[in-house]
Amino acid sequence: MEHEEAAARAGVVIRELQEIGEFEQVYRLFDEIWHPEPANVPVTVELMAGFAHTGNYVAGAFVGDELVGASVGFLAAGEVSGGASGEVAGGALHSHVTGAVIGKGVGYALKLHQRAWCRERGLERITWTFDPLVRRNAYFNLVKLGARPEAYLPEFYGAMADAINEGDASDRLLAVWRVTGEQDDKLPPGEAYPVVREAADGRPAVAEAGGHRVVLVGTPRDVERLRRQDAAAARAWRMAVREALGGALDAGARVSGFTERGEYVVVADHLTA
């Protein structure tokens, strides 16, 4: 099966976790990845124990006895964009946090294991949030996995105190990954028009969409480094992408992909040719 092949290529064994000692390993792994303040940890040991006990998703990737990746998620009812119908069957798993060693395919193997877990339970989609400014995450989510953003969530987590996010607004995109079926990514005719791109000074250059049906919203090359070296430039990127990408999604546009240059491809289907 695909998820087993991916795990084999990454050299890991992935399994669901049930014991307190395993949850403590996950806690330590996430601490090494994010270095959060004690009041801002991604997930506690107690919460993982509760999730696992009630049939939610808590899984780890191991090389021998060493934990090298983990993912924690919970069942989500209702519509992914905000409504709540109270129905779980045919619904979603919300993947709250996934962390893994970088560059070894462990994260990809975990996501495929997660998808197989959802298929076995009749779930239709997996949702999660990610920072729209982090290029590698956007590429992984949209290109490698084929998920699509369906909502822009400004300041979703409020102030965050960890080594990666501290000092920046916690805007997130809500990614939706269909467990079955394919995404409809048909593009209308016409050339894509850049509305946010990187200027010569590394800051965002912003242009009006001007009625174009397909636009490109760029991202900084390395926002995490930019936060440390030029916080004002990082904030400028945050506001530019929030206005362009968030505004487009709020107006009914869709994201159809992500380019190798680090741009969201945004289609405004409601506009006429």
N, C-alpha and C positions, 0 to 999 in steps of 0.2 A: 504494500500500500504506500501511497505517496508520502504520508507523514513518517512512516517507518524508514523509507529510503532516505528522507531528509535527515532523520536522526542518525542513521548509519553514516552518511556522508560527513556529518558534524562530529562523529565519534562519541555520541552520547546515548544514554538510555533515558527516555522520558516516561515518567509515571506520576500518577496522582499521589498526593501526600496526605497522611493521616495522623502522624505522631507529633507531639509537642517538640521533640528534638529536631524534626524536619522543619517545622515552622521557624524554630530558632535559627536554623541554617539559612533559611530564606531571609529572615530579618537581617542577619549579618551580611549576606550578599548584597542586599539592597543598600545597606549602610555604606558598604565599600563603593558602590556605584554612585550614589547621590550625596553622601556625607551630609545628611539632613540634621537640623536641630532636633533635639529630643521631642519637641512638641509638634514636629512637622514630618514625622516618618510616613512613608508611603502606605504602610499597612502594619498593624500590630500583630504580635503572636496570637493574642486572644481573638482578634477578628478572623485571622486565618483558621483558627480552630473552629470558630463558629461557622464560617463559610463551608469548610470541609464537612462538618457534621451534618449540615442541612442540605447537602447535595449540590453545592456550588463547585466552581472550578478552582482547584489549587493544585498546581503541578510543578515538578522540578525536573531539570535536565542534569544528569550526573555523568561524570567521567570517573568510573570506579566509585569510590565513596565521596568524591568531591562534587559539591553542587556548583554548577557553572552557569545556571540560568533558572529562572522561575517565573511563573505567571499566576496571577490571582484575579478571578472574575466572579461575577454574581448574576443570577437570572434577572432580567429586566422585563417588566410588563409594559404593555401599551405601545404607543407610537414613539419612534426614536426621536422625533423632533420636538417633543414636549408634552403631548397629550398622555392620558393614562386611562386605558380601557379596563385595566384590571385583569386582562387575559395574559397568561404566561405561555400556553400552548401555541406553537407556531411563532413564538416571539423571539427574544434575543438574549444573548449573553453579553453583559457589559464587562469588557476586559479592563479591570481597574488599573492594574500595573503589571508590566512585563519588563524584566531586566535580565541581561545576559552579557557574557564576555563578548567583546566586539571583534568582528572579522573572522569568525569561525563557523558561521551558519547556524549557531545555536538558537538565536532569536527566530529565524525563519522556521526551523524545525519545531519550536514551541508553538508558533502560530498555526502550523499545519496540524499539530496534535490537537490544538484547541478547536480547530474547524472540524476534525473528525469526531471529537467529543460532542460537539453541537449536533452534527448530523445524526449521531446515534440517538439523540434525545429529541429529534424532530424540530430543532430550532432553525429559524430561517436566516438569521443574521447575527453578526458579532459587531459590537460597537466599542469604540474607545476614543479617547481624546489625545491630541498631540499638539505640540507647539508649531504653528504654521511657519515660523521663521527658521526652524531647524531643517536644513535641506536634506540631510541623510535620512531623517525620519520620514519626511514627505516622500522622498523617492522610494524608500522601502515600502511604505504603506500604499502608495498609489500605483507604482510601477511593478514592484516585486510581487505584492500581494493582490493588487487590483481592487483595493478598497476605494471608496469615494467619500469626500467630505460632504455632509448634508446640512451643517449648521456651523456658524461662527459664534463662539461663546466668549465675549469679552470678560476679562478678570474672573475666569471660571473658578479658580481655587483661592481667590483673594491673594493676600501677601504670602509668598513662599520663602522659607528660610532653609535653603540648601545650597551646596557649592555650585550647582548648575544654573538654577533659576533666580537666585537672590538678586534683588535690585531691578527686576524687570516685571512688567505686568504679566499676569498669568493667563493671557488669551490662549484659547485652544480651538482647534477644529474638531468637530465630532465626525469621526470616520465610521463609515458603515460598510461592512464586508458581507456580501451575500454568500451564504453557505452553499446555496444551489443557484444555478442560473448564471447568466453573464450580464455584465454591465452594458447599458446602451450608451455607447460613446460616439455616436454618429455626429460628425461636425458639419455645420452648414457650409455652403461654398463661401469663399472669401479668405483673405489673408488675415492672420492673427495680428492684432495691434497691441503694442506694449503700453500699458498704462502705469506700470511701476517697473523701473529698471535701475541698475546700478550706475551711478554717475562716476566720473573720473576720480572724485574725492572719496569714493566708497559709500557715500550716502545715497538715499533713494531719490531718483528723479521721477516726478509724477506728471502724468498727462491725463487729459479728459478722454473718456471713451469715445465721445463724439458720434454715438450711434452705431459703432462697430458691434457686430454680433459675437465675435470671438476676440477676446483680449487676453493678454499675458500679464500676470502679476508676478514680478520677480521677487527674489529673496536674497538676503546677504550671504556671502560665501561661507562665513563662519560666525554666526551670531553669538556663540558662547565666548569666543575670543574677543569679538567686538564689544561685548558687555564689559570685559575687563579693561580693554584698551581705549575705548571711546564710548562711554555710556550714553552721551548725547546722540551719537549716530545710531546706536542700537535703539534708542527710544524713537528716533525719527523713522526707522524702519518699521517699528511696531505700529506706529500711528498710520503710516502710509499703507501698510498691508491691511490693517484693521478697516480703514476707510474703503479701500478698493475691493478687497476680497470679501470682507464682511458685508459691505454695502451691496455688492453684487448678489451674494447668497440671500440676503434679506429681501432683495428685489425679485427673487425667483430664478436667478441664474443657476447653472450647475457647473461643477468642475469635472472636466472630461479627462484630465491627465496632468502629467508633470514632465517638463522637458529636461533634457540632460544639462541645460544651462541653468536649471534651478527656478523655472517659472511654472506657475499654475496656469493651465489652459482653461479659461472660463468662457462658457457659452451662454448667451442670453437668448434662450429659445423664444421668449415672449416678444422679441423685436422682429419686425418684418424685414424681409430682404430688401 
